[in-house]
Amino acid sequence: MTADTVIHKAEDMVKEYMSRFDSSHDYLHVDRVRRTALHIAKLNGGDLEIVELAALFHDVADAKYAQNHVRYRTGSEIVIEFLLQSGYDHARARLVGRIVDNIGFRKELGWSSNDDPEFISWRESCLEMHAVQDADKLDAIGAFGVLRCAAFSGARNIALFNPADAPIEGMTKEQYEQQTASGGGSSINHFHEKLFKLKFMMRTPTGQKMAEKRHQFMHDFVDQIQQEYALTT
């Protein structure tokens, strides 16, 4: 199977898979992450085919959209099965699946220095994962990040701004999961609890550079919200 063939098959699968989700996590988001991840990898290294596949599949089995009555399958289970059925190389399919299972703010919150040394070594050295991680974070901040935060809040009926609801400081993985499941908090709190942190979690020089302007844009946006609520502008 040629690289183009497996990419096209993956595109078709992901377009159908993501069609059930709201616009904060649709195929257009996936495609932006793919474009950005390839841009980063070309400048910072990594196998471009692995990067492209991992970017395409990165939101498969996102826990935010898991249905409680259906047995939860991990992203790697779904992705590896799909790639092997498509005739893709087994070792490369497993690498794509492993990357997919480690993309996301919630998952990184759960990382620890006490994790298995092999896993720590891999996550610190896998250039392909770093490219996809940074690309996914970059689409969560800046102008697209503001739009996606509002879109997700609208889809879940989450308050846009509640002055009586303070952000959670130093949010843990457990708190993040609980808040996601309950639909608590507000859009503006989400900036303080997650989005403002992403600039400092970038793994590549290119990601770090690209995050600067987007990070400042979000701060300006939240400052404007605060001024409008305080009637000072």
C-alpha positions in Angstrom: 0.0 0.0 0.0 1.4 3.4 -1.0 1.6 6.3 1.5 -1.0 8.3 -0.5 -3.4 5.4 -0.4 -3.3 5.0 3.4 -3.5 8.7 3.9 -6.7 8.9 1.7 -8.2 6.0 3.5 -7.4 7.6 6.9 -9.0 10.9 5.7 -12.2 9.2 4.7 -12.4 7.3 8.0 -11.8 10.4 10.1 -14.2 12.6 8.1 -17.0 10.1 8.9 -15.8 9.6 12.5 -15.7 13.3 13.3 -19.0 14.2 11.6 -20.9 13.3 14.8 -19.1 16.0 16.9 -19.6 19.7 17.2 -17.6 22.3 15.3 -14.9 22.6 18.0 -13.8 19.1 17.2 -14.8 18.6 13.6 -12.7 17.4 10.5 -11.7 21.0 9.8 -10.0 21.1 13.2 -8.3 17.8 12.4 -7.1 19.2 9.0 -5.7 22.3 10.6 -3.8 20.2 13.1 -2.5 18.0 10.3 -1.2 21.1 8.3 0.4 22.6 11.4 2.0 19.3 12.5 3.5 18.7 9.1 4.8 22.3 9.1 6.4 21.8 12.5 7.9 18.4 11.5 9.5 19.7 8.4 11.4 22.2 10.5 12.1 20.1 13.6 12.4 16.6 12.3 10.3 13.4 12.3 8.8 10.9 9.9 6.2 13.0 7.9 4.0 10.0 7.1 3.7 9.0 10.8 3.1 12.7 11.7 0.3 13.0 9.2 -1.5 9.8 10.2 -1.2 10.6 13.9 -2.5 14.1 13.3 -5.5 12.8 11.3 -6.3 10.3 14.1 -5.4 12.4 17.1 -9.0 13.0 18.3 -10.2 9.4 17.7 -11.7 8.1 21.0 -11.6 11.6 22.7 -12.9 10.9 26.1 -15.0 14.2 26.0 -17.2 12.5 23.5 -17.3 9.0 24.9 -20.8 7.5 25.3 -21.3 6.0 28.7 -23.3 3.1 27.5 -20.7 2.0 25.0 -17.5 0.1 26.0 -14.7 2.7 25.7 -12.1 1.8 23.1 -8.8 3.6 23.2 -7.6 5.6 20.2 -4.8 3.1 19.7 -7.2 0.2 19.6 -9.3 1.8 16.9 -6.4 3.3 14.9 -4.2 0.2 14.9 -7.2 -2.0 13.9 -8.0 0.3 11.0 -4.5 0.6 9.8 -3.8 -3.1 9.9 -7.1 -3.9 8.1 -5.9 -1.3 5.5 -2.7 -3.3 5.0 -0.4 -0.9 6.8 2.9 -2.0 8.4 2.3 -3.4 11.9 5.2 -1.6 13.7 4.3 1.8 12.1 0.6 1.3 13.0 1.5 0.7 16.6 3.6 3.8 16.7 0.7 5.9 15.3 -1.6 4.4 17.8 0.8 5.1 20.7 1.1 8.7 19.7 -2.7 9.1 19.4 -3.1 7.7 22.9 -0.8 10.4 24.3 -2.2 13.5 22.6 -4.2 15.9 24.8 -3.9 18.3 27.7 -5.8 15.8 30.0 -3.3 13.1 29.2 -0.3 15.3 29.8 -1.7 16.3 33.2 -1.5 12.7 34.2 2.1 12.3 33.3 4.5 11.8 36.2 8.2 11.4 36.9 7.2 8.1 38.4 6.0 6.7 35.1 7.7 3.8 33.5 11.3 4.9 32.4 10.8 3.5 28.9 7.6 5.6 28.5 9.3 8.7 29.8 12.3 8.2 27.4 9.9 7.7 24.5 7.7 10.6 25.2 10.7 12.9 25.6 12.3 11.8 22.3 9.4 11.1 19.9 9.6 13.9 17.4 6.5 12.8 15.6 4.4 13.1 18.8 5.9 16.4 19.7 4.9 17.8 16.3 1.3 16.7 16.7 1.1 17.7 20.4 2.2 21.3 19.5 -0.1 21.5 16.5 -3.1 20.4 18.6 -2.2 23.0 21.3 -1.7 25.7 18.7 -5.3 25.1 17.4 -6.6 25.5 20.9 -5.1 29.0 21.3 -5.2 32.2 19.4 -8.2 33.2 17.2 -9.1 29.6 16.4 -8.8 28.8 20.1 -11.3 31.5 21.0 -13.8 30.3 18.4 -13.4 26.6 19.4 -13.8 27.4 23.1 -17.1 29.3 22.4 -18.3 26.5 20.1 -17.7 23.8 22.6 -19.3 25.8 25.4 -22.4 26.4 23.2 -22.6 22.7 22.3 -22.5 21.8 26.0 -24.5 24.7 27.3 -21.6 26.0 29.4 -21.7 29.6 30.6 -19.6 32.0 28.6 -18.7 34.1 31.6 -19.8 33.9 35.2 -18.1 36.5 37.5 -19.2 34.5 40.6 -17.3 31.4 39.4 -13.5 31.6 40.0 -11.1 29.5 37.9 -9.6 26.4 39.6 -5.9 27.0 40.4 -3.5 24.3 39.5 -6.1 22.1 38.0 -5.3 18.3 38.3 -6.2 15.6 35.7 -9.0 14.4 38.0 -10.5 17.9 38.4 -10.2 18.5 34.6 -12.0 15.2 33.9 -14.7 15.9 36.5 -15.4 19.4 35.1 -15.5 18.2 31.5 -18.0 15.5 32.5 -20.2 17.8 34.5 -20.1 20.7 32.2 -19.1 23.0 35.0 -17.0 26.2 34.9 -17.2 28.8 32.2 -15.6 29.6 28.9 -13.5 32.4 30.4 -12.4 30.1 33.3 -11.2 27.6 30.6 -8.6 30.2 29.5 -7.2 30.4 33.0 -7.4 26.7 33.7 -6.0 25.4 30.4 -5.5 27.7 27.4 -3.1 30.1 29.1 -0.9 27.2 30.1 -0.4 25.7 26.6 2.2 28.2 25.5 4.5 26.8 28.2 3.9 23.2 27.2 5.1 23.4 23.6 7.7 20.8 22.8 9.4 22.2 19.6 11.1 25.5 18.9 8.7 26.1 16.0 5.7 25.5 18.3 7.1 27.8 20.9 7.6 30.6 18.4 4.1 30.2 16.9 2.5 30.2 20.3 3.8 33.6 21.3 1.4 35.8 19.2 -1.6 33.4 19.8 -1.0 33.5 23.5 -1.0 37.3 23.6 -4.1 37.4 21.5 -6.0 35.3 24.1 -4.8 37.6 26.9 -6.0 40.6 25.0 -9.4 38.9 24.4 -9.9 38.0 28.0 -8.8 41.5 29.2 -11.4 42.9 26.8 -14.1 40.6 28.3 -13.2 41.8 31.8 -13.3 45.5 30.7 -16.7 45.1 29.0 -18.2 43.4 32.1 -16.7 46.1 34.3 -18.2 48.8 32.0 -14.8 50.4 31.6 -14.8 50.3 27.8 
